[in-house]
């Protein structure tokens, strides 16, 4: 349960970076689901997602919702195949909330699935600004498949108690570092 509270705190901090009228890409992932839940109504937002769980959080809200289709990969929790990629390439977004399995200054953003890495790279390409929100366990770690170097990420949102050792080197990558507020149960 504490992990959910931490992800909600990350979600609040990341969602605060959205601006009125933004077109936002939200990748699959449990932290990104919390970001979607924290986006405010009434800002004229358009959200595009490949994740049914993110769409479920936004359904019925005052947010224009577009669901990228195709076969849902159960390991990823979203559509990542050729159909999803073709749909994504027809969209130009202001913001992207990119999911990540791991991040380090040396290897950048990485993931555990090769096909998912291709889709994630396209999310970054189709967006003006990319934001990654990470729990402490994903900082300074590496997964097998490269998504993008940190130089292609503009904002990194970390937990309030992310230690200096875990964050070492991230400040040298040219991204803005944001700390989530205190965790509320």
C-alpha positions, 0 to 999 in steps of 0.5 A, a space after each residue: 500500500 505504501 508503494 501506491 501512496 508513493 506513486 500517487 505522490 509522483 503522479 501529483 508532482 508529474 501532473 502539475 507539469 501539464 499546462 492548459 490545452 496540452 496534448 499529452 501522451 501517456 505511456 503504459 505503467 502503474 506510475 503513469 496511471 497515477 499521473 493520469 488520475 492526478 491530471 486536473 479537469 477543465 484545462 482543455 487537455 487531450 490525452 493519448 494513451 496506449 494503455 487501457 488502464 490509463 484510459 479507464 482512469 480518464 474515462 468520463 472526465 473533462 479530458 479529451 481521450 484518445 486510445 491508441 489501439 492494436 493488440 494489448 501486450 499483457 506484460 506491458 499493459 498497453 498496445 505496442 505493436 505495428 498498429 499502435 506505432 502507426 497510429 502514434 506516428 500521426 500524433 504530435 504532442 506537447 508532453 509525453 509521460 514516458 514509462 521506464 523500467 530503469 534509468 541511469 546517467 550512463 545508459 539512459 532510459 531502459 526497458 525489459 522488452 525490445 518491442 516496447 523499447 521501439 514504441 517508447 522511442 516513438 513516444 519521445 519522438 512524437 513529443 516536444 517534452 518528455 517527463 519520466 516519473 520514477 520510484 526509487 527502485 528504478 533509479 541508477 538501474 539498467 534493463 536490457 533494452 535501450 529507449 533513449 539517453 537522458 539527454 532526450 528527457 527534459 524532466 525527471 520526477 523522483 520520490 521525495 526521499 530519493 537519496 543522493 547516491 541514487 541521483 548521482 550523475 542525473 544532474 549532469 544530463 541536462 534535465 530538470 529534477 523534480 521531487 514529489 511531495 510528501 507521501 500521504 497514506 
